[in-house]
């Protein structure tokens, strides 16, 4: 396989290109997360990840800290 670009892709003749022009917009409007391979095996797609995280959030919100201690008299 040849890794050379086609002749019509002559970047030397292109003008006005700015490297990283949209990088800040990209960073503020995306939330990419890289999963470890063992975790990724458990989730076939983004919907499965979102469902699992929503369930985890729901469980965490149901947990109430034991802030009141009953005293034995």
N, C-alpha and C positions, 0 to 999 in steps of 0.2 A: 504494500500500500504506500502510495506517495503522499507525503504530508504537505506538499507545496500548495500554495493558494493558486487559484486560477489567474490567468493574466488580466482579466477584467477587474480584479481586486487590487488595483494599484493605489495603495494608501498614500503614496508620496504625492499624488495629484489631488487628493481630497483636501479641502480647506474647511476651517471652522470647527473641526472636531475638538471637543473638550473632554479630556479624560476625567471621569468621576463627576460629570455634570449633574447627575441625578442621585448621587450616592446618599446625600442627606435625606432626601425625600423617601428613598427606598428604606433607609434605616428607621425612619419614624412611622412608616406605613406598613411595615411587615414585622412579623414575629416568628422567625424561623427557629426551630429547635432541632438539634441533631440528637437522635436517639442512639444509644449504644445498641450493638447488634442483637444482644439477648433480649432487650426490651422491644426492639422493632419486630422481632419474631412474633410477639404476642398481639401485635396490632397490624391488621392487614391494610389499613388506610387511615386517613386523617379523621374520618368520622368516628372510627373506633377509639382513637386517642381522645378526641373531644368528649365522647360519651363516658369514657372511663374517668376523665378528669372532672367532668360535671358530677358524677356519682361521688367521687372523692370529696368534692366541695360540699355536696349535700350532707354527707356523713360527718364531715368536720363541723358543719354548722349545727348539726343536731347534738353534738357533744357539748354538754354544759359542764364547765369546771365546778368542782366541789368547793365553792367559796364559803359555804356556810357549814359550820361544824356543830353538830348537835351535842349538847353537854348532857351527861348522865347525872341526874340528881339523886 
